[in-house]
Amino acid sequence: MIHNQPVFLFQSWKEKACIYFLGHLTDLQNMLEGLLIHKPDEPIQYMINHLKQNNDDAPRICILGPPASGKTTIAMWLCKHLDAIRISQETLLFEEILVLTKEAKAYKERKQKIPSALWANLIQERLSNVDCIKQGWILEGFPENQEQAWMLQSSGIIPRHVVVLYAPDTVLIERNIGKRLDPFTEEVYHTTFDWPSDPLVQQRLVKPEDISEQEMSKKLLEYHRNFPGVFQTYQKFLKSINADQPCMDVLSQALTYVQTRHRSAAPFTPRILFCGPPGSGKSLQAALIAQKYSVVNICCGQLLKEAVADKTKLGELVKPYFDNGCPVPDNLVMKILAERLNTLDCVTNGWVLCDFPRDLEQGEQLQKARIIPNRVFFFSLPYESIMERLSQRRIDPVTGERYHTTFRPAPAPEIQARLKQNPKDKEESIEMRLETYYRNAKELEEFYEDAFYVNADQDPQVVFEFIESCIIKPLPRKS
């Protein structure tokens, strides 16, 4: 029979077609089974739709990030490498064949914001075209918030990979000021970092609209407010990449990620414990782990506050200690903590716990209560770094927005003028908390002898990737 012959013997298109047919026999069989089961009114259209179904190997990628983080550059480069179709809000407005383009342009001409629902429908219409189905797509700069992400999901648009670029706001503002656009190729250049060598390209470069520093600060503020919702939606297939490094390094990391298949869920229930001095980033890492792996994020201090706010029986016992500014006794903390860790979501999904235990006695109490973590991490960083992180934190009493005088300064003088400092972030308070931590840390480290040690004095994403690598390692035998 034909399919038993060596492939190289076939020369004619008919024989090649036979090979193709045999290679896709399973898919055709599935289509015929579907015809028999569903008995569609339009069988021809049913078969066409079946043959147009998404290719499992075709890329479906979202490139997200704040303004001037390099989304366009990365998206265009990945499209060239993967032979995929680049989709952005700008390209959609030039797609004359799309039914909804005219409606979107009308908003643009009236200088009105294009509704999220219209963008989602426009993207859905574009992605249903044959080229996107066959070659795959890279969606740039969308969704911008959780509402838009949900709209895409409800339309059946779910990316396989989401790449999020990040960089300090100061770097992004500097980039934005020197940003120039080639209207012919849509490629982005920079007056300092990436100026084209071709004089013809230089002459046609244009300065994008809304490039002022004030406008940029406003856009960055909006991005920071909206991004947590997007992160929550796509956490299981999202990769953050530091865009404040050489372009080829960013491109290499992005390509490596989008060419990988996602790891399956861990074959055990994570019970993770984060210990470390104040300001070491435990809460941030706990939130990142909880979002990516759907484990329950338990902060002991927050748990006590919730018990008081909910006026539970144990909360009523805790309230006098809160009112008087006194430490809550360990036996009360243990009862509230054990009650929460034994609820169904913690038992089935796992948990990540911060701020407890803080000394050997508390660790032993956890063990007696049969609350035994299978991953323990001790965070460490220099005294100077802790002071820099905590003593310069500020909060806007009007909006609740958090700032840092060095890493994330207020975007406007009027905001800067009204910022307040939490009393616990004053240097004398930080020193007392550090002294308490280091006094008990050694015994606690000896108690959890299989713990991992984290250098927390580096980029949060680097810290996260190290923690993640430790979580997916085989469990210690004793657990």
N, C-alpha and C positions, 0 to 999 in steps of 0.2 A: 504494500500500500504506500501511497505517496508520503505519509508522515513518518515512515520508517527510513526514508532515504536521507543521505547526508544533505544538509542545506546547500552546500556549495555546488551541487550538481544542477540545481535549478537555474535556468537562465531566463525563461519567458515570464511575462507579467502574470500569465494565468497561474503558473506554478507558484510564483511568489504570493499571489492572492490566496492560493490554497493554504500556504504556510501561515499567512496572516489569519485566515479564517480559523484554522485549527488552533492557533495560539489564543484566539479570542472566543473559542467555542463555549467556554463556561459563561462568559458574559452574554452571548447570544441565547444560551439555554435559559439563563435567568430572565431575559427579556420575554421569551416565549412562555415561560411559566407565569410571568406577570400578566401576559395577555389572557391566559386561560383563567387565572384566578380573579383578576379585576374586571374582565370583559368590558373594556372602555368603549364609549360610544364612538370615539374617533381612534381606531387602532393604529392608523398610519401616524397621526400626530403623537400618539403614545410612544411608538417606536422611535420617532425622531427625538422626543424629549429624553427617552432612555439613553440614546446614543450620545446626547449632549450633556449627560450627567458629569459632575465634577471628576476630574482625573485625580486619583489618590496621590499622584506624584507632583501635581501642579502646585506651585507655591501659593499660599494665601497668607499674606503678611501685612501687618500694620506697622508703620514707622511713626512713632509719636515723640513728643518732646516739646520743650518751651521754644519760643521764637529764637531764631539765630543759633539753634543747637546743631544744625547741619542735616535736618531731615531730608531736604531736597537732594543734597549731594549723595547721601547714603542710599536713598530710594532709587535715584537714577543709576548709580553704580550697580546696585543689586539687580535692577531690571536688565542691564546690559549683560551681567554675568549669568543670570538665571533665564534670560529670554522671556521675562514676564512683562505684563502690561502695568505701567505706572498710572495710578489714579490719584488725582488731588483735586481740591476744590477749583483750582485754576484750570486744570485740563478739562474738568467737567463742563465748565462754562464755554469751552470752545467746541464741544461735541454737538455740532449742529443736527446730527441725525437723532439725537435723543429728544423724546417728546417733551420732557420737563425742562429742557435747557432754556427755552424761551421764557418760561415762567420765572426761573431763577434769575435770568438776566434782567428781567423787568424790576425785580427787587434791587438789583445792583445799580441799575440806572437811576432809580429813585433814591439811592443812597440809604436804603433800608437793609436791616439785617435779614439774611435769608433764613427762613424758619428751619429748625432742625429736622422736622418731619419731611420737608421738601428735599433737603440734602440727603437724608436716608433713602428716600424713594428714587432720587437721581442716581445714587450709588448702586442701589439694587438694579435699576434699569441697565446701567452700564455693565455691571458684573454679569448680567445674564447674556451678554453678547458672546458669540462663539469664541472670539479671540481670548477673552478672559477665562472662559471655561477650559479651553485647550492649553493655553500657555500659563495660566495662573495670573495672579495680580498682586500688586504691592500698593496698598492704600496709605497715602501720606497725609499726616496731620489730622486725621479723623478716625475715631471720635475725639471730641475735645472735652466731653464731660460724660458722667454716668448715664444721663438721660439719652444722649446720642448712642452710647454703647448698647443700651437696652433696645433702642429702636432698630439698630443693626441686627441684634440677636433675634428680635421678633420677626424680622424679614428673612431669617435664615442665613445671615451673613456672619459667620464665626471664623475668625482667623485661626490658623494653626500656630503662628508665631507672632508675638508682639514685641517689637524692639523699642525701648524707651531710652532716648538720649538725655543726659543731664550734664550740667556744668554750673559753676557759681554764677549768680546773677551779674556780678561785676564783669565777668568774662563775656557773658552774653550781650550785655549792653555795649561793650567795646566792639564786639564783632558786628553788632547791628549798625553802628555808626559808619563803619567802612564797607558795608555790604553793597554789592552792585549786581545787577541782573542783566543777562544777555536775553533780550526779548525774542531772538530767533531760536535759540536752542533751549531756553529756560534754565541754563546752567547758572550757578551762583558763584560770584568771585568776591574778592576782598581787596581793598586798596593797600593793605599791609601784608596780609598773610598769603593771598593767592591771586596775584595780579597776572592776567594772561599775557603771554609773550607776543601774540599776534596783534599787530597794530590795528587791523580791521575790527577785531573783536573789541579791543580797547575803545575804539571810537563809538561803537554802538551800545556800550554798556549804559544802563540807566540806574538812577537811584530809586529804590522802591518807595512807595507811599508810606506815610506814617512811620518815619524812621527816627523821629526825635527821641531824645532820651526820656522825656516825660511820658510819651506814648508807649515806649518800650517798657518802662517801669509799670505802667498800668496793665499792660498785657501780661507781664510776668506775674503780677499779683493775682490776676484772674486765673492764670494757669495753675499757680500753687494752690489756689482754693479748689479748683475742679479736679486736679489730678488724683487725689486719694480715691475718689469714686471710680475713676477709670481703672486704677490699680486694683481695686477690689473686684471689679468685674472680670479682669483678664489675668488675675494673679497666677493661675496655674500654668500659663504658657507665656509668661512675660519675662523678658530679660532686660535689665537696666545696664547701660553702657556709658562709661564716663566719656563725654565728648570733648573734654579739655585735655586732649592728647593728640599726637600726630594723626592726621586723617587716615593714613593707611592702617594704623593700629585699630582705629574705630571700625573701618571697613572689614578688616580681618576678623574681628570679634563678632561683628554682625553676621558675616557670611558663615562663620563656623556655627553660630547658633541656629540660623534658619535652615541649615542643612542637617540638623540633628532631629531625631525623633524623640518625642517626649518620654521621659522616664515614667514607668508605672508607679502607682501609689506604693508607699512603703508597706512591707508585709508584716508590720508590727504596729502597735498603738504607741505613738510617741508620748513619753512622759519626760518633759524637758525642764531643767532647772537652770536659771541664770543667776549667778552670784557676782558681785563686784561692787566697787566703790560708787558713790553717787557721781553722776556725770559720765559714766563709762558707756552709756548707750544701750543699756539692757532693755529699756522699754521700747526703743525703736526696733531693735533686732527681734524682740518678742512679737511685735506687731507684724513685721515682715514675714516671720516664720508662720505665724497664725494665718495670715492672709494667703500665703502660697500653699500651705498644706492643710488648711481647714481645721486646724487644732484650736482649742479654746485658749484664749489669752487671759491668764489670771494674774492680776497685779494685787498683791496682798493689801496694800494701802487703799486701793480703789474698792476692793471687796468690803473692807470695813466701813468705808464711807457709804456704800450702797446699802449695807445692812442698817445703818443709822437712818439714812434717808427713807428706806422702805418701812421703818418702824417695826422691824421683826423683833421677836422676843430677845434674841441675842443682841440685836442692834440697840435695844433699849438699855441693855447692860453696858454696852460699849460707849454710849452717848456721854455719860458723866466724865469719862476719861478724855474724850474729845473736847468737851466744854472747858475742862480745867487744863488742857494742854499737857496731859500726862500720858506715858506709854500705856498701851492696852496690855493687860496681863496675857502671858503666853497661852494659858488654858482657854481663854475666850477666843483668841486668835485661832487656835487649833480647832476649836469646835466649828467656827464659821468656815475655816478653810477646808476641813474634812467634809463638811456638809456639801460644799460646792464641788469639790473634786470627786465626790461619789455620785453626782448627778449623771443622768444618762448621756448627755452630750460629751462630758469629760471622759466617761468610761469607754464610749464607743469611738470617739474621734481623737482622743488624746488631749494633752494640755501642755502649755508652756507657762512656768511660774516664775515671777520676779519678786524680789524684796522679802523672801522668806525661804529658808531660815537665814538668820543673821549671826547665829553663834552655834556652838556645838550642842548645847542643850536643846535648842529648837530643832536641830537636825535629828537628834535622837528621838524627840517627840514625834517627828514625822515618820520615822522608821517604826516606832511602836504602833502608830496608827495605820501601819501597812501602806503608807504613801511613799512609794519607793521609785524615784526617778530612774530612767534607763539612759539618760544623757544629762551630764552636769557640766556646766561651763563656768569657768572663773575668768572674768574680764579684768584686764590690767592696763593701766596707762599712767604716765608720769604725773606727779603732783602739779606741775606747771600747766599741763594740758587740762587737768580737771578744773583748776582755778580759771583758766581762760574760757572753758566751755560754760561754767556755771555763773561766775561772777559778772559776765557780760550779757546774760540773758535779760530780756525785757519783754513786757507785755503791753499791748495797747488796750487800755480799759474800755475804749469805745467799741472796738470790733472784736476783741478777744484774740487778735492776731499776735503771734509770737515772733520776736525779732532777736537778733544778736548783733552787738555793736561792731563786731569784726566780720563774722561769716554771713550775716543777713541783716544789714542795716535797714532802717526805715526808708522807704522810697521817697518821702517828702519831709521838708523841715517841720511842717505843722504836726505830722505824725510823730516825728522824733521828739518834739517838745512835750507831748503828753504821755510818753512811755513811762511805765513804772517798773520798779524792781521788786520781786518777791523777797520778803525778809529772809527766807531760808537761803537765798542766793547771795547774801552778803558774806564777805570773806570770813568773818569770825564764826558764822554759823556753819559754813562749809568745812572749816578746820575742825570744829567739834564733831561733825558727822564723819569726817575722814578718820579722826582719831579713834572713834568708836568702831568703825569698820576694821581698821588694821589691827586693833587690839584682839579681835575675835577671828580674823581671817585664817591664821595659820592652823588653828585647831580644826576649823571647818574644812580646810583643804586636805588635812590628814584623814578626816572622817570620810570624805568622798575621794578616795585614793585613785579611782579610775577616771577622774574628771579631765576634761580638755581645758587648755589654757589659751585664751584669746588675747592677741595684741589689739586692743581697742583704739590705739592711737594711729589709726589709718582710715582711709575712705570707708564709709559705712557699707558700701556695696562689696568691697573686698572682705570686710568682716563677715558680712552675710554669707558670701560664697564659702568662706572657711567653715563657718558653723554648719552650713548645709552639707558640705562634704563629710563632716563628722557625723551628722545625723543619719546619713545613708550608709555608713559603714556597718558591718555586722555587729550585732549586740554583744556586749561582754557576756561570757558564759554564766556568770553568777546571776544575771538578771533573767 
